[in-house]
Amino acid sequence: MSLLQLALAISLWLAAPMVAACDDFAYGTLVDSFQARLNAITRRDALPGAVAAFGLKDCPIAVAAAGFADVERRVPIAPDAKFISGSIGKSFVAALVLDLANDGYLSLDQKIEKWLGTAPWFDRLPNAHDVTLRMLLNHSSGIPDYLFTTRFLYAVLQKRYFGDPRAPFSPEQLIAIVLDRAPLFPAGGGYNYTDTEYVLLGLIVERATGRTYYDLLRERILGPLQLTLTVPADRLEIPGLASGYHRWLSPLPSKVTDGKGALLFHPQTEWTGGGLATNPRDLVSWGLQLYEGRAFKWHYLELLNSSFNPLHRGLATAYGMGLFVYATPLGEAYGHSGWFPGYTGSMLYFPASRLAVAFQTNTDRAGNSLDYLLELAKVAMPSAVVEHGN
């Protein structure tokens, strides 16, 4: 039995008596307290706007919204507002890869040269001939990250001032940034979080299936799970997107959307490193279905949380296949955080209480989204769990 399966088994008897019936006054009070906490966070840290949601066993998902979708125009943020979700999208990529592997399109322990070996740049990729699909999923390939490099910064500056800032970088252009570099460690011999690995996963998915990543995502995950507020970040104009406010010392504009709400630079650059616009309601639904074994019609939980890479990164204790394991003051949790210029967010699932919580804000100028999420989770978590764990 896997760690996640064991935690879920324990939760079957632990959580049930502690959650008030959803039509009780107690649940309505819980929802009101959750909204009040989000209001307080938004005021205290001067966030332009924020949306948060939580879901408990057998209860409807509750959503709270505070602040503005556009500060200058004083447009209140709606509960169904969308945000670029950054690396939270990796949880979708990894789940899709596992589903494709179950259907025989992919093999997790096959070396990636099976699908990418004919690419003209492949031999120049660090550790190229030793990396497996599983290593890409859990960040153990030793391939460097393109994102925080001077070459990528230079490319962004060139595009903004001398090219078309609204044109995306292609996956191959991003991979080119790390070609011929020394690997960070032998393949499978360490951990280093990198978008490069997940961009490679996107290419592999498309070559193995002959389909686009986004078409497969809609067909296998977004449609069947009714995640209607989650859409590909593959265009400048995303309906319902809150205007994002970016940090000041950056080559990118401080407000990342124009007067009509369209992004000033193309989000498709991120692609399978993240690649989605979503809403906390959907992220809560996704967390509940994914981590309780209901996302697919086959038994995937043991595979999902296999091959954990141990790490010491704040609250994070390990990285599996598109998920962090966190040792939080409220108990162990699974999930992911995300950053994109002008946007931050986090999603967590607490197996002991079967609680999923998500938070997104339209700025990257404030504090850690995981800290905000834990503040909100403490309000939403059944009181008996909080008292027992603290």
N, C-alpha and C positions, 0 to 999 in steps of 0.2 A: 504493500500500500504506500502511495506517495505521500509526501508531507502535506500537500494541498488536500488530497483526499482524506487524510486523517483529520485535518483541521475541520473539514466540512462535516465529517461524521460526528465529531464532538459537538459541532454547532447544532446538530439536529435536536439534541436534548438540552443543550445549554441555552440556546437563544429563545426557543419557543415560549417558555413561561414568562419571559422578561419583556416581551413586546406587547404593548397594549393593543386591543382590537382597534382596527383602523377607523372605526366610526365612533370611538370613544372620545370624550372631551380631552383626554390626555394626549392623544395624537395631534389634535388641532393645536393644543398648547405647544407641543414640540415643534410643529411647523412655524408657529408664531415666533418662538424663541430662535429658531434657525434664521428667519428673516431679520430679526432684531440684531443678531450677531453679524450678519452680512452687512447690514446698515452701519454698524459700529466700525467694522473693519474698513469699509469704503471711506467713511468720514475720517477716521483716525490716520490712515495712510494716504489720504488724498488720491485715491484711485479715481480715474475718470468714470469707470463703470465696472460692474461685475455681475456675474450670474453664478449661482451655486445650486446644487440639487443633492438630494439624498434619497435612498431607497432602502426600506427594511422588508424583511420577509412578509409576504402577504399584504403589504401596504402599497398604496399608489405612490409613485415617485413625486416628491414635493420639490418645487422649484422656487427660488427666491431671486430677485433682481434688485439692484441698487445703482444709482448714479446715471451716467449719460452714455449713450452710444456715440454721440458727437457733442463734445463740450462746447465748441464755438457756437453751434447752432442750437444748443440746449435741447437736444433730442433725448428724451428719457430712454434708457436701455430696456428692451422688452425681454420677458422671460424666455422667448424663443430666439433671441439674438444669436448670431453665429460668431465664432472666433477662429482664427487660424490656430490649430491645436499643436503645431510643432511635433515634437518627438512622441507625443501620445500616439501618433499614427503608427509608430513601430509596433504597437500591440496588435493592430489590424494586419500589418504586413506579416508578422510572425504567424498569426493564426491562419492566414490564408496559405502560407507556405506549408504548414502542417496539414491543412486540409488537402492541398494538392499532392502532398507526399502520401497521404492515406489513399488517394485515388490513383496512385502509381505514376503521376507525372514527374515526381522528384524523389530523390533518395537523400536523406539527411547526411549520411556518411559518405556520399559520393564526392569526389574532388570536383571543384567548380570548373576545372578545365573541360569537363564533359560538355558543358553548355557554352563556355566562354573561350575555350582554347583556340578557336579559329579567328578570334578578334585580333586585328593587327597590333594592338597594344598589349595583348595578354602577357607575353613573356616579360614585359617590363614592370608588371605589377608585383609589388613586394610579396614574397612567399607564394607566388602564383601557383606553383605546381604541388603545393602541400596543403592548401586550404580546402576545407570541406564546407558544405552548406551549414552544418551544425555550428561550425566556428564563426561563420558570419552572423548567425542568429544570436549567439551569446557573447559576441565581441571578443573572441579569443584568437582571431586570425593573425594578429600582428600587423595588419595593414593600417597605415597612418590615416588620420582624419584630414580631409581636405579643408574643413571649415575654418579652423583657426590657424591659417597659414598666411604668410606674407604674399604668396602667389595668388591666393584667393582674394585677399584684400585688394591687391593690385588689379585683378580682373574686374572686381566690383567697381573700383574707381574708374577704370578705363571705360566700362560700360555706361556709368552714370554721366561722365563728363565728355566722352568722345564717341559714344555709341548710342544704342537705344536702351535706356534703363528698363523699359517695359518688356524687353525680350528676355525669355528665360535662358539660363545655361542648360545645355543638354547633359544627360547623364555621362556621356563620354567626355565632355569638357571638364566635368567635376573629377572624374577618375584620372584624367590626364595630369591633374595637379599633384598626385602622389606617385606617378610613374617614376621609376628609377631611384626612388628613395629607399634607404635602408629600412628593413622591417623593424618594428619596435621590439619584437621578440620572436622566437621560432613559432611557427604555426601551432596553435593549441597550447602554447606555453605561458599564457598570461591573460590579462584582461586590459582592454583599452576601449572605452566607449567611442564609437565613431559612426558618423553618417555614411562614410564611404562604403562600409560593409552592407548597409541596407540599400544603398543605391545599386550595388552589385546584385543584391537579392532581387530587386525589381527587374533588372536585365535578364536574370536567370528565369524568373517566372514567365516573362514574355517569350523568351526563346523556347522554353520547355513546352509551352501551351499553344503558341501561335496566337495568343489573345493579349489584349492590353491589360495592364494591372488594374486600371479603374473599372473596366468591364467585368473582370473576374470578381472584384471587390463588391460591386453592386449585385452580381448574380449570386454569390455564395454567402455574403455577410449582410450588407446593408439592406437588401430587399427582404430576405427571409426573416431577419431579426427586427424588421420595421424600424430601422434607424433613419427616420425621415428627416432629421435635422443634421445629418452628417452628409457632406457632399465633397467631391474632389476639389482640391484647391488647384485647379488647372486653368484658371482664367483670372483676368483682372477684376471683373465685375462679378461678385458673389452675392446674390440676393440675401438681404438680412444681415450682412457682415457689419459688425460694429467698427467704427473708425479706430485705428490703432495709434498709440502714442509711444514713440521710440525714444531711447536714451539719447542724451544731447551730444555726447562725444562719439560721433559715428559718421561715416561717409553717406549714410542713408538719411532721408528727411526725418524731422522730428515727428511729423504727422504723416503716417504712411498711406493715407487715402486722400483722394482729391475731394472737391466740393460735391461730387455726385456719389461718393462712397466707393469709387474704384481704387484699387491698389495702385501705387505709383511704381512698383516694381513687381516682377512676375513671380507668384508663389510657386509655380511649377518647378522652379529651380530645386526646391527641396525634394520633390517627388516622393520616392519611397523612404526617404529619411524621415518623413512625416506625412506631408502631402494632403492634409484634410482640413476642411472648415467644419466645426462641430459645435455642439451646445452641451452644457452639463447634464441636461435631461437624458440625452442620448448616451453620454459617457457613463452615467449611472446604469442605464439599461444594459449597455455593453459590458460593464464590469460585472453585474449580477449574472448575466447569461454566460459570459466567458469563464469566470472563475467558479461557477457552480455547475459547469459541465453541460450547459444547455445551448451553447452556440452552434454545435454541429450534432448530427444524429449518430455519431460514433463516439466511443469512449477515448477521449483525447487528453484528459487531465494529467495522467501519469506522464505522457509524452511532453505536455506543455511545460511542466516544471522539472523536466530532466535536464541534465547537463548544466546545473547551476555553477556559475563562476563566483567563488567567494570574493568579497571586496569589503573595504572599509571606506565608505563615502558618506559621511554624515550618518543619517539613519539607515542607509542602505547596507544590507549585509550580503546580498548576492544578486546576480543578474542571471535570469534564465533565458527563455526564448521570447523576447519582446516584453519582459516584465522584470521589475525590481522587486526584491523582497525587502521590506522595511521593518526594523524593530522600533516601533513607536511607543510613546507613553501610554497609548490606548490598546496596545497589543500588536501582534504581527499583522502585517498588511501586504497586499500585492497590488501592483499598479505601475503607473508611469507618470512622469511630469513632461512638460513640453515648453519650449521657447521658440518664438519666431519674432522677428523685429516688430515691436508694437503689441505683442500678445504673450501672455504666459498662462499656464494652467496646470492642474494635476487631477488625477483620478486614482482613488484607492478603494480596495475591497478588504474588509475585515472579516475573515472567515469565522471567528469565534462568535460574532454577533450577527453575521450575515448582513452587514451594513455596507453599502456602497455610497461613496461621497465624491462629488466632483466640483471643481471651482475653476472658473476662467475669468480673466480680466483683460481689458483692452489697453494694457500698458506693460512695458517691461522695465519701467522706472522704479518700481516699488520693491517690496520685500520678496522673500522666497514663497512661491505659490504653495509649496508643500506645508509651510508653516501656517498659512491662511487656512488650508484645507483641514489641518489638524484642529485648529480652533473651532471650525464648523463641525467637524466630526464629533468632538467632545459634546457639543450641544445635541447632536442627532442620535448619538449612541445610547442604547437603553441604559438607564441609570445604574442598574445592578452590575452591568459589565464595568462601567467606569469606576464604581466604588470598589469592586473586587480587584480590579487591575491597578488601582492607585491608592 
